[in-house]
Amino acid sequence: EGGLANPQVEKKGFLILGMTQVCSEEQGSEVPLRMEFEKGRIYSYIGEVVVSVNPYRAMNIYGRDTIEQYKGRELYERPPHLFAIADAAYKAMKRRNKDTCIVISGESGAGKTEASKYIMQYIAAITNPSQRAEVERYLQQKAFLFLSPHCCRKVKSVFKCIFQLVKGAPDAQLRSLHIQRDPTAYTYIKVGGQIKIVFSILQSSINDSADFKAVTDAMKVIGFTTEEIQTVYKILATILHLGNLKFGSDGDVTLIENSKLVSVLGDLLSTKDENVEKALLYRTVATGRDVIDKQHTHQEASYGRDALAKAIYERLFCWIVGRINDVIEVKNYDARVHGKNTVIGVLDIYGFEIFQNNSFEQFCINYCNEKLQQLFIQLVLKQEQEEYQREGIPWKHIDYFNNQIIVDLVEQQHKGIFAVLDEACMNVGKVTDEMFLQALNGKLAKHAHYTSRKLSPTDKNLEFDRDFRIRHYAGDVVYSVVGFIDKNKDTLFQDFKRLLYNSSNPVLKAMWPEGKLSITEVTKRPLTAATLFKNSMISLVENLASKEPYYVRCIKPNDVKSPLLFEHERCKHQVEYLGLLENVRVRRAGFANRQTYPRFLQSHTYDKEAVKRLLQGCGFEHDVAYGKTKVFIRTPRTIFSLEEQRAEMVKRIVLFLQKVWRGTLARMRYRRMRAALIIIRAYRRYKVKSYIREVNRRFKNVRGMKDHGKHVKWPTPPKVLRKFEEALRNIYNRWWAWTLIKDLSPEEMVQIRAKVATLECLKGQRADLGLQRAWEGNYLVSKKDSPGTASSFTLVSSDLQRKDKFMRVLFSCNVRKINRFNKAEDRALLITDRHLYKMDPVKLYKPMKSIPLYNVTGVSISPGKDQLVVFHTKDNRDLIVCLQGMVPAGDSRIGELVGTLLSHFKRAASLALGKKICVF
């Protein structure tokens, strides 16, 4: 991980590795800076300013492990890194409710965009989940934002998106946009030396299709609809086709040579072809009450075409920015719920540009860098030294170059270059770029940072009537005035605005609200590009000045993007014009940190006099100075040590407060639980007593009732008494049953037990169990069943009783026996408490077979109305009979037979014979 594991980095990295020697004449080279670069240590500090040298290679110092090393740490606790400055800005926002900003500056190619991506990656990683979603959505937008609308020559950014469309879009989409998969087929992106450089960069892309999909997916993630995404690509395709429009002349008439493109443009812009052609070739002019169509010359038509392409691209960019801001804006914000609406601003601005041919775009970009450099000087160098003097701290002034004079040269009212340019654009009549240059020469002839060939006739690097030179903080730049006037004006004819406003595409229509004005309606003169850019920069600087700033100064080590080459003069120049040398001197001579006494007291102690005693007690009195309203601390180590001790004390205080508060909460919970328990107990007692009283009231006189209280409805018990109610019901039911059977004779009790046994065993399995009639048991002695043979059976049963010593007859009945040969014969069945007898009624009930009752293993009956019974025996010689001869004939005695056997065996041997009764 480069320098992260090297303890020497912590020593060397804090004040930019001896930067006072970087550009000193005595040393003659940036030896320390170059040595650190060669070792892979690309970050250094000047106070809270990070100096970043572009390594031109991938480095393994941005992963999750590195993020954890810097999360929550103080700035100087870890080796210099972008993550440290990002964490410092985040803590300032979270802990002190400060709006913060991180300004990233440097030349083109110095690594500013990569730095901003790593900073946003870190912030996304350390925020809470709800905030992380917003940050990650912002990172998605970085995938497809192309350029600033006022920077139309930022060709690498412009054509990257267009190149992805041409090379990476699916074939079907290209056909719908009428686009060929050949970038050289389009005029706007196939000419110009700078564009060729862009192509060489873009053609080295890993995968154009993947890049195109990533851009489209990013728009979907942010919240763009399918229609909006398609409109974006339609506008980009429109720009490509506009570049290919060619105009010709037929006498005095201007024509479109490749007229087929008109229908393509009409399709992409969702408007009529004839309206597109008219807007390209004519300009509608209102003169009083008359409205005429003035035909363009060949030059005017070409100029209008290019103006339209620039304008629709600018509107597209502004619309995308506005759309993203709407999506990521905090919805339903409430300060009482969400707290103070603090922000972290990350400014990745275009770098200082010096090309072979520098025009209006480079002038605006370099003015922007002058404004940001002036803010850096104002906040870091000028205000810091003034603060020492204001606080009464002994201080030797350190000289530095204040570029306010260059900023005034550009933006000063009535005298600045922008003011002269706007004045030239507002003049009536033909105004040329040469006339604008003459006006500059007249007003700025004595300015130390401005010159031209007219003012310096011997300077052959400047062309007469074309060039002027500005001495910027970053070096001299020669600008060509060619195109300044036209680029500064709003040259888009109202006809184009009406054309686009009347589009049937609602997204495109919304981008051109001014197109709804009628032809005769007079409008205010639009602001010039220079004024818009100046106002934008002034607003940006005011916004940044209201935040707590952090700076990342990016350095480009060479021009060939080599990870090994460190060009001495190249880096020396950047260090000088970025003001880093003066910054180091001020920081080394001054104090790394300062806090107001109330703020310091809030963090560390509780009264002003205690500040001095605290610092003396910690042994830091040699490293501090006491101002009128602030305490100044020289070295970061002192700050870190104080913060470390404070953090340790805060932990102890927090633990103590947690202990006290948790104890308070526990006692409160205990009191609430105890009170609830007392209430619950009292309520339960009340419910129990109420239930018992109600039961007692309802069942008080059941003894005197005819049904002994069977009709009485039981009250609903509380949940706690449900089992008690079940027991109480059982007690009542047993008492109620006892009242019914207490007066029964022993014979009747035997019959009752048999019926109960039958009901338990056969309930639901046979329809007629014979429970409603009296059970006689010994039916063969009944004269109803056997009128002529009853006496004979009585004699035989008496003999058997003497012989087999049985106590009583359980059951007897006439039956029909079915043998194994399927023959049926009339027989009689006698069951005593010891044997089962099969008898022949024809032979005066002579016993034919005697089976000991203990040999009977079970009884099977059917669920139907038949009287079939199977007696199963241990020797498997089952007896199958069908009861018959019942009087009346419809009676069923199966239930009686089963109940009598069950009752007998339960009472005599405690055998669960009920388990051996089988209903087949």
N, C-alpha and C positions, 0 to 999 in steps of 0.2 A: 504494500500500500504506500509506496513511495516514502515520503518523510514521516508518515504517521508513527512508524515504529522506531524512529531514530531520535534518541534523546537530545541530540545536538540541535534538532529543529526548534525545540522549545527555547533554547538559548538564542538562536539566531533569528528566528522568525518574527520577533515582536516589533522591532522598529526597522522594518524593511531591509534587514540583513546588512546594516551599515550603509544605508542609502546615501549618507552624506559623502561617501567615497565613490558613489556610482558615477557621478559626473564631475568629480573634482579634477582640476587640471593637474594636481600633484600625482594622482593615481593614473590618470589617462585612460582608464577603461572601467567597465562595469564588472570587475572580476568577481565580487561576491554574488551579484545577481546572476551572472552567467554560470557560476559554479553551482548555485542552487538549481538553476534551470536544467543543467546537465545531469543533476542527481534526481530529477523528477519532482523537485519541490517547486511548484509553480505559484504558490500563494505566499504573500507576506503582508504584514500590517504596518500602517502608519496611524497610530491611535486606533480609531474605529474605521479607518479606510483600508479596504482590502486591495492589494495590488496583485493582479492576475496576469501571468504570462501564458499566452496560448501555446499549449504543448504540441498541437497538430498531431495528436495521437490519442487513442483511447487509454484511459487510466482507471485502474481499479480502486478508486477512492471515493465512490459515490453510492456504494451499496448499503444494504440494511445495517450491517455491522458498523459502518462509519457513521450512519445517522444516529445510532444508539450512543456512540461515543460522544457526540456533540449535543445530544438532547438534554436540555436543562442545565448545561454547563455555562460557566462564565466565559467571557470572550477570550481571556488569556490562559484559560485552564488547559486548553488543547492546542496542538500546532495550528498555524494559520490555515483557514479553510473558508470556502463560501458558506458552508453549513453554520459556522460560528457566527458570521454576520447575520445570517437569516434567523438564527435562534435568538440573537440579541434583539433584533427588531421585533420578533414575535413576543419575547418576554416584556419588552417595553410596552407593547400593546396590551398584553394580558394583565401584567402586574400593576402598571402605572396608568392604564387607560389612555395611552398616548397614541395618536395617529402617527404612523411611521412610514418612511419611504426608503427604498433602496434604489439609488441612481447608478446605473451601469453605463459607463462611457468609454470611449476609445475609438480608434480608427476602424474602418471597415476591414473585417477579417481578423480582428483582435480577439474574437470569442465572446462577444457581448450576448448574443442570442443563446449560446450554450450555457453561459453563466446564469441567465434568467431562468432557463429551464431547470437547472439544478437547484436554484433557490426555491422555485415553485414546487419542485419535487420534494424538497425537504419540508416545506410548510405543509404540504399535503400529507406527509407521513406522520407528522407530530400533532396534527389537529384532531379533535374528536370526530366521531363518525358523521354527525350531521354537517359539520363544517367541511370535512374531507370531501363530501360529495360536491360541494360548490367549487372547491379548489380543483378537483379532478375534472370538473366540467370546464373550468377555465383552461386547464392544460389541454383539453381536447380542442378548444378553440384555437390554440396555438398551431394546430396542425394545418389550418387553412387560411389564417389571416395573412394577406399578401404584402401590403405596403400602406404607408400613409397616403391619404388622398392628395396631399400637397406635394408629393414627391414622385412625380410621374416618370422620372428617369431612373428609378431604382429597379433597373431592368432584371436583375437576378430574381427579385421577389415577384415581379410581374409575371415573367415568362415561366417561372417554375410551375405555377398553377396551370397556365395555358399549355405548357409542354406536357404536363401530366394528363390533361384532357385529351390532347392529340395522340399521345403515345400509349396511354393507359386505359382509356375508356373502352367499354365493350363495343363490339362492331355494331350492334343494333342501336346503341345510343349515338354513335358517330353518324350512322345513317339518318337518324331522326334530326340531327343537328346539321346535316349536309357537310360533314367534315371528313377530309381525307386523313389517313394515318401517315402524313408526311409533313413535318414542320416546315420544310423548305418551300412548300406550296403556298405559303402565306407571307405577304409582303412585310407586314409589321414585325415579323420575327425572323426574317431571313437576311436582313441587311444590317450594316453597322458593325464596326469592329468590336464594340462591347458585347453585342449580342452573340457574336461568334464565340467569345469567351464564355458566355453563359451557356451556350450549347455544349461546349466542351466539358463544362462542370455538370450540366444536367444529364448528359448522355452517359456519364459515369454512375448514374443512379443505379441502385441495386435492382429494383423491380418497379417499373413505372405502373404496372397494373396494381400492384400492392399499394403503392403510394396513392394512386387515385382512389382505391377502395377505402384506404385509411382516411382520406379527406372526406369522402362521402359519409362514412360511418361516424366521423367526428361531428359532422353537421347533424346527423340523426340523434346522436347522444345529447347534444346541446339542446335539441328541441325543434329543429327545422322540420317543416312538413315536406312531404314528397314534392308537392307543387313548388314550394320555395326553392328546394334544391335544384329542381329541373330548370327553374327560372334563372338561377345563378349560372348554370352551364349554357343556357340559351344566350345570356348576355355576353359571356366570354366568346361564344361562337359568333355572335353578331360582330364583335370587335374584329375577329379574324377576317370575316367576310367584308367588312367595311374597308379594311386595308387593301383588299384585292379589287375594289371598285376602281375603274379607270374611266376618265372623262376624255371626250374628244370634241371636236368642233366641226360644224358644217356651216361654213360662212360665219354668221354672227350667232348661230344657235349652238349652245353647249349640249352635248349628248352623253349618255352613259354607254360606253362601248360594249361592256359585258352585261347586257340588260337582264340576263337570267338571274343574276345575283339579286335583283330587285325583289323577285318573288321569294327568294330564299330569306331575304331580310324581312319581308312582310310576314312570312310564316313564323320566323323566330320571334318577331316583335308583336305578333298577334294583331296585326293591323292590315289595312288594304294596300295592295301593291301600288295602286295609283297615288295614294297618299305618300308612300315612301319616296316614289320617284319625284313627286312635286316638291317635297321638302328638300331633296338633294339638289334639285336644279333651279328652284325658284325661292325667292324671299318675298313674303307678303309685307307690304308697306302701307301704312295708313297715313294719308295726307289730308288732314281735315276730316271731311265726311267721306272722302273717297278712299277706296281700298284697291290697291293695284298689286299685281304679281310681277316682281322685278326679276328677270332671269339672271342667274349667276354667270360670271365669266368662268373660263376654265380654271383660273387660279382661285377664284372665290369658291367654286364648287369643291375643289380639292381641299381648301382650307376648312370649309364647313364639314366635310367628311371627317377630317382628322379631329376637329373640335368635338364632333359628336362622339367619336370613339373615346376620347379622353373623358368627356362629360359623363357618359353612361358608365364608364369604369369607376369614376369618382363616386357617382351616386350608388353604385353597387357596393363599393367599399363602406361608405357611410351607413348604408342600410344594414349591412352585415354587422357592423360595430354596434349600431343601435339595437338590432335584434338580439345580439348576445347580451348586451347590458340589460335588456328587458328580462331575459331568461334568468340571468344569475342574480338579479336584484332580490334582496330579502323581501319576501311577501309578508304582508300583515305585521310589519315591524312595530313593536311596542317596547319603548325604553324601559318600562316597569318590569317587563317580562324578560327581555333579551339583554338588558343592560345598555351601557353606552355603545353607540354604533361606531366602534373604532375600526380602522382599516390599516392594511399594509399595502402600500403602493410599490410596484416593481416597474421601474422605467427602463426599458431597453430601447434606447434612441439610436437613430442612424449615426454613424461615425463621421468624422471630418473627412472631406473628399477633396483630392487634388488630382484632376485628370489632365490629359493632353489638351482637351477642349472643355473649358468650364463655362457653363451657361447659367440661366436663371435658377435651375433646379439646384445646382451645386452652391449657388449663392445663398439660397434659402437654408439648405442643410448646414452650411458652415456658420450662418447666422444663428441657427439653433444651437450649435455647439458652443458658440461664443456666449450665448445666454446661460447655458448650463455651467460653463466654466466660470462665468461671472457669479452665479449663485454659489458655486463651490468656494470661490475666493471670499465671497461675502460671509458665508457661514463658517468656513474652516479657518481662514487666515485673518481676515480683517476683523471680524467680530471677536475672535479669540484674543487677539492682541489688545483690542479696545477694552475687553472685559478685564484683563489684568490691570490696566491703567485705572479703570473705573472702580475696581475693588481695592485699589491701593497696594497691589502686589508689585514689588520691585521688578522692573522689566526693561530689557534693552530691545528696542524696536528692531525687527527683522524686515528688511526690504523684500518686496515681491512685486511682480508685474500685475497691475490691476487692469483688466481688459475692458473696464467700463467705457473707456474712450472709444473702443472699437464697436461696442454695442450701440453707443450713441451715434456713431458714424452711420450705422445702418437704420436705426429706428427713431432717431430724434425728430420731433415735430418740425415741419417746414424746412429743415436743413438736412435731414438724413437721406440716404439713398432711396429708401422706400417712398419717402415723401416726394422726392424729385420724380421718381418713376410714376407715382400716381398722378402727379400734376401733369406730366407729359401725356398720360393716357386720357386725361379729361380735356385737353386742349381741342378746340374745334379745328377741323381741317386735317390735312395729311401730316401726321407726326411720325418721324422715322426713328430708328434706333440711334442713328448718328446724332440727331437733334437731342436725344436723351443724354448721350455721352457729352455733348457740348454743355448741356445744363449742369451735369455733374462737375465738369472741369471749372465752370464758372463759380459754383458754390463751394467746392471742396478743394480749391487750388492750394490752400495753405494748410490743409490737414496733413499731419505727419504720417498718417497711415494710409493715405490715398495718393495714387499717382496714375498718369496715363502718358501716352507718347507725346501728346501736346505739351504736357507739363514737364516731361523728361525727354527732350528731343533726341538725346544721345543713346537712349535705352532701346536697343534694337530688338529686345525680346518682346516689345509691344508694337502692335500694328496701329497705324494712324486710323482714326475714326472707327475703331473696332474694339480695342482692348483697354481695360483699366486694371490696376493692381491694388489689392487690399493686403495690408500687412496684418495678418491674423495672429492670434496668440500661438497657433500651431505652425505658423510659417507663412510665407508670401504665396498668394494665389492670384493668377491672371485670369480675368473673366472676359469673355466675348459678349458684347452687348447685342449681338445678332439674336433676334427673337424675344428680347426682353419685353418690348411693348406688347407684342401679340400674346405672349404667355401670361402677361399680367392682366390683360383684359378678360372680361367674360364674353368670349366671342361666339358663344352658342346662340344661334338665331332662335327667336321665339317659335318659329315654325316647327323646329325639332321638338321643343318642349310640348307643344300642342299635339304633335304626332304621337309622342310616347304617353301623354296623359290619356289620349283617346284609345289606348290599347285595350283589348278585351282581357288581357292578363291582369288580374287585380294586384298582383305583387308588383309588376312593372308600373302600373298606373299609380300606385301609392308612392313611388319614388319621385314622381314629377307633379307635385300639387300645384305648382305655378302655371302649369299648362292649361288650367281651367280659365285663365284670363282671356277675355275676348280680344280680337285683333285691334280694336280701337282703344282699348283700355290702356291708359298711361301708367307705367310702372316706375318705381324708384330705381335710380341707377344702381346696379348691383355692386357690392364691394369687390375690389380688385383682389387678385390672388395674393399679392404682397401684403395687403391690409389684413386679409383673412389669416394669413400665416403669422403675421406679427401679433395679432390679437390672440391667436391660439397659443403662441409661445409665452406671451405675457400672462395669460391665464394659467398656463402650465407652471410657470415659475412661481406665481403667487400661491398656487396649490401646494407645490413642493415646499415653499418657504414656511407654510403653516404646519408642516409635519416635522417630526424628529428625523433628520436625514442620516442615512448610512450610504457609503460610497464604495463602488467597485470600479477600479481604474484598470482597464484591460490594455495590455501591451502586446504588440505584434512583433515577434522576435525576428522575422524575416519575411520577404515577399514571395518566396517560392513554396511556402507551406511545408517546410522541412522540419521534422521533429528533432533534428540534430544541429541545425544552424542557428547561431545567435549573432546577429549582425550588430556590431558595436555602435556605429553611427546611427543606425536606425532606431535602436532602443534609447540611445542618449537623447536624440531629438524628442522622442515621445515623453521621456521622463521630464525633460525641461518644459515642454509646452503644457503638459498636464499639471504643472505646478507641484510635482511630488517633492522636489528638492526643498522648496520653501516650506512645504508642509512638514517635512522631517525636521527642519531646523526649528520651526515653531513648537513642534511637539517635544523635541529634546530639550529645548530651553524652558519649556513651560510645564504644565501639569496635565497628566493623562485624564483626570477626572475632577469634576467639581460639582458640589451639591449645595443647595441653600441650606442654611442651618435648620429650618423647620423640617425639610425633607430628610436630612441626615439624622436629625433627632428622632423622627418618626421611625427610621430604620434601626437605629442603634441605641439611643438613650433618650432621656426625657426632659432635659433642660439645657440651655445654651452653655452654661458654665461647665456642664458635664462633658461637652464635646471635647474640650481640651484635656480634661482629666482622663477620658476614655482613650484618646489617642496616645497620651503619655503613658498610661498604664499598659497599653499594648506595645509600647516601644516604637511608635511611629512618628514621634514628634520631629525627627530630623527629615521626614519625608512629606511634610505638609506645610501649608501656609494658610493663614487666617485672613480672609478678606472681610469687607464690611458686611456683606450679606451671605457669603458663601465660604465654605471650607474647600481648599484646593489640595488634591492628592497627586503627587508626582508620578509614582510608578504604579503600573497595573498590579504588581504583586501585593502592594498594600491593600488595594481595593479587594483583591481576591481573598486575602487573609481575613479582612474584616467581614466580607460576605460569608466566608466559611465559618467563622465563629458565630456570626449572626444566625446562619442556617442551623448550626448545632443547637444554639439556644432556642431558636424557634421550635425545633423538634421537641425539646424538653417542655417548653411552654404548652405546645399543642397537646402533648401527652398528658400533662397535668390537667389542662382544660377538658380533654376528653374523659379523663378519669372522673373529674368532678361532675361533668355533665352526664356521663353514663350512670354514675351513682344516683344522681337526681332523677334521671329517667327511670332507673330500676325501682327507686322508692315510689315514684308516682305510679308506675305500673303495678307494684305490689299493693298499694293502697286501693287502686281501682279494682284489682282482682279480688282483694279481700272484701271490699264493699259488695262487689257483684256476688261473691260466694255467700255472704250473709243474706243478701236479698234472695238469692236462688233457694237457699235452705229454708228461709221463712216462707217463701212462696210454695215450695214443695210441701212443707208441713201443712200449710193452709189447704192446698189441693187435696192432700191425703185425708185430712180431717173432713173436708167438705164431701169427698166421695164416700167415706165410711158413714157419715151422718145420713147421706142420701140413700145409701143401700139399706141402712137400718130403718129409715123412714118407710121405704117402699115394701120391705119384707117383714115389717113388724108384726102384722096380723095374718101371715100366710097359714098358720095352723087352723084358723077358723074358716078359711076359704075352701070352696068345694074342690077346686083343682090344686089346692095347697100352693098357690102362687105361681102356677105354670104360666099364667097369662101376664104376669108382671114383667115389664120391660126393664132390663138392666141399665143403669146409668153408664155413660161413657167414662171410662177411667182415665186418669192422667197417664202419660207414657211410663212413668216410674212404677205404676201399679198394674201394668198389663199382665204380668205373670201372676201377681197376687189375685187379679180378677179371675184368671183361669182356674187357680186353685180354689177360689171361693165358689165359682160355678160348679166345680166338681163336688165340693162339699155339699152344696145345695142339691145337686142332682142325686147324690147318694142318699141324702136325707129324704128327698122326694120319693125315690125308689123304695126306701125302707118303709115309708108311710103306706105304700101300696101293698107291700108283701108281708108286713108284720103280722097280719091276722090270718095268713094262709096256713093250711094244714101241711104236714110233712109231705104227703103225697102230691099236693099242689106245688110245693116248692121243687120237688123232683121234676115235675113237668115244666116248671118255669125255667129251671137250669138247662133242661134239654132244648127248649125253644131258643134260649139265648145262645147256646152252643151252635144250633142250626143257623141262626141268623148271622153269627160271626163268620161261619164257614161258607155259607152258600148265598149270602146276600148279593143280589145282582147277577147270580149265575143260573138261577131257576125262577120261573115266574110264580109258581104255586108251591109254597113250602108248608101249607096246612097250619099256619100259625093261628088262624082265627077260630079253630075248633078245639075241642078238648081231645087230648091224646090219651087213649086207653092203653096202648102198649100191647096187652095180651088179648088180641082180637079173636083168637080161636076159641076162647071160652065164652065169647059173646054169642048170644042166641041170634043177634041180628046178622052176624057174618056166617055163623055155622049153626043154624037152628036144629039140625038133626044130629050133629056130630059133636057138639060142645061137650056133652058128658063123657064121651069116649076120650076126647083130648085131655079132659081133666084127669081122668084115671091114668092115662099114659104119662102126663107131666108129673103126677104125684109119684109114680114109680121111678121116673128118672131122677126126681129130687132126692128120693131115698138112696138111690144107687149112686148118683154123681155128687151128692152133697152140695148142690147149688143153693144159694140163698133166695134168689128171686128170679122171676121171668122178666127179661128186659123187653122183648118184642116177640110176637108170633103173628103169622099171617099165612093165608093161602097163597101159593105161588105157582107159576108155570116154569118148569125147569127145561132148559135147552141143553141137550148133551152135545158131545163132540161130533156126533153124526147128524147134527142139525135136526134132531127129533125133539118135539116138545111133549112134556108129560105134566100132569097136575101133581103137585107136591105141596107139602106144608113146611113152613120155616119156623123154627123155634130157637130163640136166642136167649140164653140165660147169662148169669154173671160169670159162668165158667165155660160153657160150651155153645157151639152152634150146631143145631140138629136139622138134618133133612129128613122129613117123614112122608110116609105114603098114606094119604087120607082114605084111599080105597080100602086099605087093610087096617083100618081103625088106628091110623096115625102111628103105625109101626116105624120106629126109627130106622132109617136106611143108612145114614151116615152121621158120624159125630166128629166134629172138629173142635179141638180145644181153642178157646178164644185167644189164647196167647199166640197161636199159630197163624192167626189172621193178621196179615201185614198191611192191608189197606182195603179200601172200598172205592169202586169207580161207579159213577152214575152219569147219566146224560143230562144235557141242559134242556131237553124237550119235555113234553108232557107225559111221555111214557114212564113206566114204573120199573125199568130195567135196572138191576143191581148186579155188580160183579164183586165177589168176595175173593181177594187175593190171599194166597196162603204161602207159607214158607216152602212147601214142596212143589209149588207152581201148579198145583191141581186146583185151579180156580173154579169157584162155584158161580154159575150164571143163572139168575132167576129173574122172573118178572112178577112183581106183586099183583095179585088179582083178588076178586071177590069182595071188593070194597062196597060198603053200604053207607051212604048212597054211592052209586057207581062212579061218580065223577071225583070222589075224594082222592087226594094224593097223600101217600104215606111215606114217600121217599124222605121228606124233611124230618118226619118223626123218627124213622129208622136211623138216619145220620146223627140227629141230635141226641137220641138215646145212647148210641154207641159213644159219641164224643163225651157226653156228660158222665157216662160210666167210667170211661178210661181216665178222664181228668180227675175224677174223684177217687178212683180206686188205686191207680198206679201213677198218677201225675204225668201221664204220657201225653204228648201233644199229638194225639191222633188226627187232629184237624189238619196236620201237615200231610197225612196219608190219604185224605179224601181227594179223589181225582174226578173232575167233571170232564168227560170226553165229548 
